[in-house]
């Protein structure tokens, strides 16, 4: 057991790059995903009318000069997604020590503080995505030292209690930049998580049975 690594050490390691590395597998396979690969791949002269009609409906109000213009811009978007580095492959925003507040005025109660909340979604360029799942996901994360799992029941109770409060009516939720920039488009999936440098396998299995996602991070001493 590594007793030298404390809570703050772990928090300081959780850069956006590191978080993307830890969370990326929840979005499916990392590729360039689109239903319009044929626009890039196929010669314009071979495009079928039915496909062109479907394409135009998906363009919305954006204006293009002609089919060649569409192909050019879609090719640029496809190449952009394919060339993204891992640390650029998700749009991500985070906040630490988020207060669990319920009610207003004299009825306002602060239950506790969530160590870390992360919102992230695949990068999208036109109709091309960096991951298979086009979702805004929310990760409610409690950060624990290895030693904390000696009393794993206490950790489990804390997360379950926070989960109950966070999902209750009147709870003030975090509004990330991603939500603001997407007209308050809310997360489609919320994961309640525990994160540590090492989680014992038996504890990990127990937590996952309780639908708590177990995340691990390696810290160089």
ZADO-1210 file (C-alpha; in nm, 4 decimals, padded with zeros to 6 digits):
<atoms>
<atom x="00.0000" y="00.0000" z="00.0000" code="UNK" pos="1"/>
<atom x="00.1310" y="00.3422" z="-00.0998" code="UNK" pos="2"/>
<atom x="00.0717" y="00.5627" z="00.2059" code="UNK" pos="3"/>
<atom x="00.2798" y="00.8503" z="00.0696" code="UNK" pos="4"/>
<atom x="00.0199" y="00.9514" z="-00.1910" code="UNK" pos="5"/>
<atom x="-00.2498" y="01.1679" z="-00.0335" code="UNK" pos="6"/>
<atom x="-00.5791" y="01.3101" z="-00.1575" code="UNK" pos="7"/>
<atom x="-00.4263" y="01.6353" z="-00.2838" code="UNK" pos="8"/>
<atom x="-00.1554" y="01.4477" z="-00.4756" code="UNK" pos="9"/>
<atom x="-00.4257" y="01.2667" z="-00.6708" code="UNK" pos="10"/>
<atom x="-00.6278" y="01.5842" z="-00.7356" code="UNK" pos="11"/>
<atom x="-00.3221" y="01.7624" z="-00.8746" code="UNK" pos="12"/>
<atom x="-00.2551" y="01.4732" z="-01.1141" code="UNK" pos="13"/>
<atom x="-00.6029" y="01.4943" z="-01.2660" code="UNK" pos="14"/>
<atom x="-00.5278" y="01.7236" z="-01.5581" code="UNK" pos="15"/>
<atom x="-00.7633" y="01.7263" z="-01.8541" code="UNK" pos="16"/>
<atom x="-00.5203" y="01.5083" z="-02.0499" code="UNK" pos="17"/>
<atom x="-00.5136" y="01.2497" z="-01.7718" code="UNK" pos="18"/>
<atom x="-00.8918" y="01.2556" z="-01.7328" code="UNK" pos="19"/>
<atom x="-00.9409" y="01.1937" z="-02.1037" code="UNK" pos="20"/>
<atom x="-00.7077" y="00.8955" z="-02.0799" code="UNK" pos="21"/>
<atom x="-00.9085" y="00.7559" z="-01.7861" code="UNK" pos="22"/>
<atom x="-01.2605" y="00.8240" z="-01.9198" code="UNK" pos="23"/>
<atom x="-01.2295" y="00.7789" z="-02.2970" code="UNK" pos="24"/>
<atom x="-01.3321" y="00.4108" z="-02.2972" code="UNK" pos="25"/>
<atom x="-01.6873" y="00.5059" z="-02.1900" code="UNK" pos="26"/>
<atom x="-01.7429" y="00.6599" z="-02.5341" code="UNK" pos="27"/>
<atom x="-01.6768" y="00.3482" z="-02.7378" code="UNK" pos="28"/>
<atom x="-01.4142" y="00.3025" z="-03.0040" code="UNK" pos="29"/>
<atom x="-01.1893" y="00.5936" z="-03.0963" code="UNK" pos="30"/>
<atom x="-01.2218" y="00.6503" z="-03.4694" code="UNK" pos="31"/>
<atom x="-01.3675" y="00.8953" z="-03.7159" code="UNK" pos="32"/>
<atom x="-01.7397" y="00.8167" z="-03.6937" code="UNK" pos="33"/>
<atom x="-01.9941" y="00.9354" z="-03.9481" code="UNK" pos="34"/>
<atom x="-02.2738" y="00.8153" z="-04.1729" code="UNK" pos="35"/>
<atom x="-02.1258" y="01.0327" z="-04.4466" code="UNK" pos="36"/>
<atom x="-01.7883" y="00.8711" z="-04.5155" code="UNK" pos="37"/>
<atom x="-01.9104" y="00.8144" z="-04.8707" code="UNK" pos="38"/>
<atom x="-01.9050" y="01.1920" z="-04.9285" code="UNK" pos="39"/>
<atom x="-01.5299" y="01.1870" z="-04.8735" code="UNK" pos="40"/>
<atom x="-01.4572" y="00.8493" z="-05.0314" code="UNK" pos="41"/>
<atom x="-01.6758" y="00.8351" z="-05.3433" code="UNK" pos="42"/>
<atom x="-01.6385" y="01.0317" z="-05.6650" code="UNK" pos="43"/>
<atom x="-01.9121" y="01.2968" z="-05.6989" code="UNK" pos="44"/>
<atom x="-02.0219" y="01.1488" z="-06.0308" code="UNK" pos="45"/>
<atom x="-02.1157" y="00.8234" z="-05.8553" code="UNK" pos="46"/>
<atom x="-02.3298" y="00.9822" z="-05.5826" code="UNK" pos="47"/>
<atom x="-02.6850" y="00.8470" z="-05.5788" code="UNK" pos="48"/>
<atom x="-02.9795" y="01.0876" z="-05.5714" code="UNK" pos="49"/>
<atom x="-03.1243" y="00.9252" z="-05.2592" code="UNK" pos="50"/>
<atom x="-02.7948" y="00.9711" z="-05.0737" code="UNK" pos="51"/>
<atom x="-02.7635" y="01.3313" z="-05.1908" code="UNK" pos="52"/>
<atom x="-03.1158" y="01.4066" z="-05.0686" code="UNK" pos="53"/>
<atom x="-03.0384" y="01.2560" z="-04.7278" code="UNK" pos="54"/>
<atom x="-02.7137" y="01.4534" z="-04.7113" code="UNK" pos="55"/>
<atom x="-02.8813" y="01.7851" z="-04.7921" code="UNK" pos="56"/>
<atom x="-03.1439" y="01.7305" z="-04.5209" code="UNK" pos="57"/>
<atom x="-02.8646" y="01.6867" z="-04.2668" code="UNK" pos="58"/>
<atom x="-02.6836" y="02.0050" z="-04.3663" code="UNK" pos="59"/>
<atom x="-02.9457" y="02.2237" z="-04.2008" code="UNK" pos="60"/>
<atom x="-02.9166" y="02.5927" z="-04.2814" code="UNK" pos="61"/>
<atom x="-02.5478" y="02.5871" z="-04.3700" code="UNK" pos="62"/>
<atom x="-02.4904" y="02.7031" z="-04.7256" code="UNK" pos="63"/>
<atom x="-02.2544" y="02.5420" z="-04.9760" code="UNK" pos="64"/>
<atom x="-02.1725" y="02.6551" z="-05.3288" code="UNK" pos="65"/>
<atom x="-02.2090" y="02.3127" z="-05.4892" code="UNK" pos="66"/>
<atom x="-02.1469" y="01.9405" z="-05.4322" code="UNK" pos="67"/>
<atom x="-01.7732" y="01.9867" z="-05.4745" code="UNK" pos="68"/>
<atom x="-01.7794" y="02.2455" z="-05.1944" code="UNK" pos="69"/>
<atom x="-01.9613" y="01.9965" z="-04.9714" code="UNK" pos="70"/>
<atom x="-01.7082" y="01.7248" z="-05.0508" code="UNK" pos="71"/>
<atom x="-01.4152" y="01.9588" z="-04.9818" code="UNK" pos="72"/>
<atom x="-01.5461" y="02.0749" z="-04.6463" code="UNK" pos="73"/>
<atom x="-01.6472" y="01.7234" z="-04.5377" code="UNK" pos="74"/>
<atom x="-01.3006" y="01.5977" z="-04.6315" code="UNK" pos="75"/>
<atom x="-01.1439" y="01.8728" z="-04.4188" code="UNK" pos="76"/>
<atom x="-01.3698" y="01.7773" z="-04.1254" code="UNK" pos="77"/>
<atom x="-01.2914" y="01.4082" z="-04.1630" code="UNK" pos="78"/>
<atom x="-00.9172" y="01.4734" z="-04.1702" code="UNK" pos="79"/>
<atom x="-00.9452" y="01.7010" z="-03.8663" code="UNK" pos="80"/>
<atom x="-01.1101" y="01.4253" z="-03.6597" code="UNK" pos="81"/>
<atom x="-00.8681" y="01.1565" z="-03.7820" code="UNK" pos="82"/>
<atom x="-00.5670" y="01.3679" z="-03.6893" code="UNK" pos="83"/>
<atom x="-00.6792" y="01.4535" z="-03.3364" code="UNK" pos="84"/>
<atom x="-00.4395" y="01.3465" z="-03.0651" code="UNK" pos="85"/>
<atom x="-00.5818" y="01.1493" z="-02.7734" code="UNK" pos="86"/>
<atom x="-00.5551" y="01.4493" z="-02.5410" code="UNK" pos="87"/>
<atom x="-00.7651" y="01.6493" z="-02.7899" code="UNK" pos="88"/>
<atom x="-01.0255" y="01.3818" z="-02.8619" code="UNK" pos="89"/>
<atom x="-01.2843" y="01.4844" z="-02.6003" code="UNK" pos="90"/>
<atom x="-01.4287" y="01.8194" z="-02.5085" code="UNK" pos="91"/>
<atom x="-01.3931" y="01.8288" z="-02.1309" code="UNK" pos="92"/>
<atom x="-01.4720" y="02.0561" z="-01.8377" code="UNK" pos="93"/>
<atom x="-01.4306" y="01.9930" z="-01.4655" code="UNK" pos="94"/>
<atom x="-01.4926" y="02.1420" z="-01.1239" code="UNK" pos="95"/>
<atom x="-01.3597" y="02.0419" z="-00.7824" code="UNK" pos="96"/>
<atom x="-01.5189" y="02.0544" z="-00.4359" code="UNK" pos="97"/>
<atom x="-01.8688" y="02.1075" z="-00.5727" code="UNK" pos="98"/>
<atom x="-02.1216" y="02.1727" z="-00.2919" code="UNK" pos="99"/>
<atom x="-02.4227" y="01.9420" z="-00.2669" code="UNK" pos="100"/>
<atom x="-02.6921" y="02.2022" z="-00.2031" code="UNK" pos="101"/>
<atom x="-03.0621" y="02.1335" z="-00.1759" code="UNK" pos="102"/>
<atom x="-03.3415" y="02.3860" z="-00.1266" code="UNK" pos="103"/>
<atom x="-03.3405" y="02.7644" z="-00.1072" code="UNK" pos="104"/>
<atom x="-03.3448" y="03.0374" z="00.1545" code="UNK" pos="105"/>
<atom x="-03.4035" y="02.9124" z="00.5073" code="UNK" pos="106"/>
<atom x="-03.4530" y="02.5614" z="00.3691" code="UNK" pos="107"/>
<atom x="-03.1122" y="02.5570" z="00.2003" code="UNK" pos="108"/>
<atom x="-02.8982" y="02.2653" z="00.3174" code="UNK" pos="109"/>
<atom x="-02.5395" y="02.1817" z="00.2216" code="UNK" pos="110"/>
<atom x="-02.4944" y="01.8070" z="00.2556" code="UNK" pos="111"/>
<atom x="-02.1286" y="01.7902" z="00.1598" code="UNK" pos="112"/>
<atom x="-01.8874" y="01.8461" z="-00.1262" code="UNK" pos="113"/>
<atom x="-01.8246" y="01.6299" z="-00.4315" code="UNK" pos="114"/>
<atom x="-01.4502" y="01.5992" z="-00.4906" code="UNK" pos="115"/>
<atom x="-01.4677" y="01.6250" z="-00.8674" code="UNK" pos="116"/>
<atom x="-01.7306" y="01.6543" z="-01.1412" code="UNK" pos="117"/>
<atom x="-01.6316" y="01.6057" z="-01.5036" code="UNK" pos="118"/>
<atom x="-01.8407" y="01.6712" z="-01.8133" code="UNK" pos="119"/>
<atom x="-01.7128" y="01.5475" z="-02.1453" code="UNK" pos="120"/>
<atom x="-01.8310" y="01.4727" z="-02.4968" code="UNK" pos="121"/>
<atom x="-01.6706" y="01.3662" z="-02.8256" code="UNK" pos="122"/>
<atom x="-01.5245" y="01.6308" z="-03.0526" code="UNK" pos="123"/>
<atom x="-01.7523" y="01.6919" z="-03.3498" code="UNK" pos="124"/>
<atom x="-01.6643" y="01.8569" z="-03.6784" code="UNK" pos="125"/>
<atom x="-01.9593" y="01.8879" z="-03.9128" code="UNK" pos="126"/>
<atom x="-02.0968" y="01.5327" z="-03.9253" code="UNK" pos="127"/>
<atom x="-01.7813" y="01.3573" z="-03.8031" code="UNK" pos="128"/>
<atom x="-01.7228" y="01.2391" z="-03.4450" code="UNK" pos="129"/>
<atom x="-01.4103" y="01.1409" z="-03.2557" code="UNK" pos="130"/>
<atom x="-01.5877" y="00.8546" z="-03.0715" code="UNK" pos="131"/>
<atom x="-01.8700" y="00.6130" z="-03.1365" code="UNK" pos="132"/>
<atom x="-02.1107" y="00.7561" z="-02.8761" code="UNK" pos="133"/>
<atom x="-02.2265" y="01.1106" z="-02.9421" code="UNK" pos="134"/>
<atom x="-02.3149" y="01.1902" z="-02.5805" code="UNK" pos="135"/>
<atom x="-02.2459" y="01.4440" z="-02.3115" code="UNK" pos="136"/>
<atom x="-02.1510" y="01.2338" z="-02.0094" code="UNK" pos="137"/>
<atom x="-02.1196" y="01.3386" z="-01.6474" code="UNK" pos="138"/>
<atom x="-01.8823" y="01.1765" z="-01.3990" code="UNK" pos="139"/>
<atom x="-01.9415" y="01.2380" z="-01.0267" code="UNK" pos="140"/>
<atom x="-01.6101" y="01.1356" z="-00.8714" code="UNK" pos="141"/>
<atom x="-01.5029" y="01.0743" z="-00.5132" code="UNK" pos="142"/>
<atom x="-01.1257" y="01.0623" z="-00.4725" code="UNK" pos="143"/>
<atom x="-00.9832" y="00.8219" z="-00.2149" code="UNK" pos="144"/>
<atom x="-00.6396" y="00.7175" z="-00.0915" code="UNK" pos="145"/>
<atom x="-00.5554" y="00.3466" z="-00.0930" code="UNK" pos="146"/>
<atom x="-00.5771" y="00.3399" z="00.2846" code="UNK" pos="147"/>
<atom x="-00.9404" y="00.4582" z="00.2726" code="UNK" pos="148"/>
<atom x="-01.0456" y="00.1194" z="00.1365" code="UNK" pos="149"/>
<atom x="-00.9589" y="-00.0458" z="00.4661" code="UNK" pos="150"/>
<atom x="-01.3040" y="00.0856" z="00.5618" code="UNK" pos="151"/>
<atom x="-01.4649" y="00.0428" z="00.2204" code="UNK" pos="152"/>
<atom x="-01.8119" y="00.0381" z="00.3758" code="UNK" pos="153"/>
<atom x="-01.7737" y="00.4012" z="00.4784" code="UNK" pos="154"/>
<atom x="-01.6654" y="00.4944" z="00.1251" code="UNK" pos="155"/>
<atom x="-01.9605" y="00.3067" z="-00.0215" code="UNK" pos="156"/>
<atom x="-02.2102" y="00.4726" z="00.2137" code="UNK" pos="157"/>
<atom x="-02.0750" y="00.8173" z="00.1308" code="UNK" pos="158"/>
<atom x="-02.1062" y="00.7695" z="-00.2441" code="UNK" pos="159"/>
<atom x="-02.4547" y="00.6171" z="-00.2176" code="UNK" pos="160"/>
<atom x="-02.5676" y="00.9031" z="00.0042" code="UNK" pos="161"/>
<atom x="-02.4299" y="01.1630" z="-00.2378" code="UNK" pos="162"/>
<atom x="-02.5940" y="00.9757" z="-00.5248" code="UNK" pos="163"/>
<atom x="-02.9315" y="00.9908" z="-00.3525" code="UNK" pos="164"/>
<atom x="-02.8982" y="01.3653" z="-00.2895" code="UNK" pos="165"/>
<atom x="-02.7629" y="01.4459" z="-00.6338" code="UNK" pos="166"/>
<atom x="-03.0572" y="01.2736" z="-00.8030" code="UNK" pos="167"/>
<atom x="-03.3180" y="01.4284" z="-00.5746" code="UNK" pos="168"/>
<atom x="-03.5616" y="01.7091" z="-00.6533" code="UNK" pos="169"/>
<atom x="-03.4281" y="02.0580" z="-00.5837" code="UNK" pos="170"/>
<atom x="-03.0628" y="01.9643" z="-00.6094" code="UNK" pos="171"/>
<atom x="-02.8531" y="02.2455" z="-00.7613" code="UNK" pos="172"/>
<atom x="-02.6469" y="02.0826" z="-01.0368" code="UNK" pos="173"/>
<atom x="-02.3230" y="02.2046" z="-01.1860" code="UNK" pos="174"/>
<atom x="-02.3542" y="02.3939" z="-01.5162" code="UNK" pos="175"/>
<atom x="-02.0349" y="02.3410" z="-01.7135" code="UNK" pos="176"/>
<atom x="-01.9085" y="02.5442" z="-02.0085" code="UNK" pos="177"/>
<atom x="-02.0060" y="02.2520" z="-02.2306" code="UNK" pos="178"/>
<atom x="-02.3676" y="02.2773" z="-02.1162" code="UNK" pos="179"/>
<atom x="-02.3690" y="02.6558" z="-02.1612" code="UNK" pos="180"/>
<atom x="-02.2213" y="02.6310" z="-02.5107" code="UNK" pos="181"/>
<atom x="-02.4779" y="02.3676" z="-02.6094" code="UNK" pos="182"/>
<atom x="-02.7827" y="02.5670" z="-02.4964" code="UNK" pos="183"/>
<atom x="-02.8109" y="02.3815" z="-02.1655" code="UNK" pos="184"/>
<atom x="-02.8078" y="02.0399" z="-02.3298" code="UNK" pos="185"/>
<atom x="-02.7994" y="01.8134" z="-02.0238" code="UNK" pos="186"/>
<atom x="-02.5825" y="01.5027" z="-01.9792" code="UNK" pos="187"/>
<atom x="-02.7468" y="01.1885" z="-02.1158" code="UNK" pos="188"/>
<atom x="-02.5575" y="00.9634" z="-01.8743" code="UNK" pos="189"/>
<atom x="-02.4281" y="01.0227" z="-01.5218" code="UNK" pos="190"/>
<atom x="-02.1711" y="00.7903" z="-01.3641" code="UNK" pos="191"/>
<atom x="-02.1011" y="00.7890" z="-00.9921" code="UNK" pos="192"/>
<atom x="-01.7359" y="00.6980" z="-00.9480" code="UNK" pos="193"/>
<atom x="-01.4608" y="00.6310" z="-00.6996" code="UNK" pos="194"/>
<atom x="-01.1049" y="00.7100" z="-00.8084" code="UNK" pos="195"/>
<atom x="-00.7806" y="00.6054" z="-00.6450" code="UNK" pos="196"/>
<atom x="-00.4275" y="00.4937" z="-00.7224" code="UNK" pos="197"/>
<atom x="-00.5256" y="00.1352" z="-00.6440" code="UNK" pos="198"/>
<atom x="-00.8607" y="-00.0244" z="-00.5612" code="UNK" pos="199"/>
<atom x="-00.8576" y="-00.3814" z="-00.4232" code="UNK" pos="200"/>
<atom x="-01.0162" y="-00.6256" z="-00.6688" code="UNK" pos="201"/>
<atom x="-01.2793" y="-00.7520" z="-00.4232" code="UNK" pos="202"/>
<atom x="-01.3773" y="-00.3966" z="-00.3338" code="UNK" pos="203"/>
<atom x="-01.3870" y="-00.3037" z="-00.7032" code="UNK" pos="204"/>
<atom x="-01.6247" y="-00.5909" z="-00.7766" code="UNK" pos="205"/>
<atom x="-01.8500" y="-00.4930" z="-00.4857" code="UNK" pos="206"/>
<atom x="-01.8629" y="-00.1274" z="-00.5910" code="UNK" pos="207"/>
<atom x="-01.9365" y="-00.2137" z="-00.9529" code="UNK" pos="208"/>
<atom x="-02.2246" y="-00.4362" z="-00.8393" code="UNK" pos="209"/>
<atom x="-02.3599" y="-00.1218" z="-00.6724" code="UNK" pos="210"/>
<atom x="-02.3260" y="00.0599" z="-01.0089" code="UNK" pos="211"/>
<atom x="-02.0319" y="00.2686" z="-00.8917" code="UNK" pos="212"/>
<atom x="-01.7634" y="00.3066" z="-01.1562" code="UNK" pos="213"/>
<atom x="-01.4105" y="00.2342" z="-01.0318" code="UNK" pos="214"/>
<atom x="-01.1316" y="00.4461" z="-01.1823" code="UNK" pos="215"/>
<atom x="-00.7592" y="00.4170" z="-01.1211" code="UNK" pos="216"/>
<atom x="-00.4725" y="00.6552" z="-01.1827" code="UNK" pos="217"/>
<atom x="-00.1003" y="00.5893" z="-01.1720" code="UNK" pos="218"/>
<atom x="00.1171" y="00.8467" z="-00.9990" code="UNK" pos="219"/>
<atom x="00.4937" y="00.8546" z="-01.0387" code="UNK" pos="220"/>
<atom x="00.6725" y="00.9193" z="-00.7117" code="UNK" pos="221"/>
</atoms>
